[in-house]
Amino acid sequence: MPTRSIPRQPTNQVPPPPSENGSTRAEPYYCPFCGEQEFVPVDEPGRYYCGSCNRRFEVKMLGLGK
């Protein structure tokens, strides 16, 4: 017997407020290289500079799934 999927009900969730740099995306909590939390946003949204390991890194969405 085929299964029927139940349609999702729309939610009335309020989107998160923009961060300091104006982005609504999640921001990293620590540097991916050294693990410290001593980094600051630079240049464009999604780019950061870590003062602990003196590196710059970028966080961006590549897509969903395969």
VEXPA-705313 format. One record per residue (C-alpha): residue in three letters; x, y, z; residue number from 1. Coordinates in steps of 0.001 Angstrom, whole numbers, plus 500000, padded with zeros to 6 digits. Example, Ala and Ser with C-alpha at 12.3 -4.5 7.8 and 13.67 -1.06 7.14 Angstrom:
<rs>
R   type     east    north       up   seq
R    ala   512300   495500   507800     1
R    ser   513670   498940   507140     2
</rs>
This chain:
<rs>
R   type     east    north       up   seq
R    met   500000   500000   500000     1
R    pro   501489   503420   499077     2
R    thr   502127   505836   501899     3
R    arg   500710   509323   501877     4
R    ser   502802   512210   503004     5
R    ile   501244   514760   505280     6
R    pro   501628   518309   503945     7
R    arg   503605   520638   506174     8
R    gln   501780   523437   507834     9
R    pro   503347   526869   507428    10
R    thr   505036   528167   510537    11
R    asn   504773   531709   511757    12
R    gln   508385   531915   512887    13
R    val   510072   535278   512904    14
R    pro   513401   535318   511021    15
R    pro   516510   535972   513123    16
R    pro   517651   539584   513424    17
R    pro   520568   540636   511198    18
R    ser   524007   540322   512760    19
R    glu   526452   543201   513170    20
R    asn   527554   542938   509539    21
R    gly   523959   542919   508241    22
R    ser   523822   539202   507405    23
R    thr   521078   536859   508613    24
R    arg   523336   533823   508143    25
R    ala   524870   531983   511055    26
R    glu   528368   533075   512003    27
R    pro   531191   530792   513161    28
R    tyr   531950   530501   516880    29
R    tyr   535638   529675   516506    30
R    cys   538493   529758   513986    31
R    pro   538562   526572   511842    32
R    phe   542382   526557   511924    33
R    cys   543354   527156   515568    34
R    gly   540031   526856   517438    35
R    glu   540320   530241   519157    36
R    gln   537474   532747   519322    37
R    glu   539666   535753   518606    38
R    phe   538444   536614   515089    39
R    val   536714   539618   513563    40
R    pro   534742   540176   510326    41
R    val   536693   541821   507489    42
R    asp   535935   543112   503991    43
R    glu   532756   541374   502796    44
R    pro   530156   539376   504766    45
R    gly   531411   535848   505429    46
R    arg   535111   536771   505634    47
R    tyr   536980   536807   508927    48
R    tyr   540450   537481   510317    49
R    cys   541804   535471   513271    50
R    gly   544209   537384   515486    51
R    ser   545448   534216   517201    52
R    cys   546806   532378   514155    53
R    asn   547021   535471   511868    54
R    arg   544861   533886   509132    55
R    arg   541915   535014   507070    56
R    phe   539115   532626   506201    57
R    glu   535799   532681   504386    58
R    val   532551   530911   505239    59
R    lys   530035   530407   502445    60
R    met   527116   528177   501539    61
R    leu   527896   525722   498749    62
R    gly   524450   524148   498502    63
R    leu   522317   521349   499852    64
R    gly   522556   517622   499278    65
R    lys   524796   515919   496773    66
</rs>
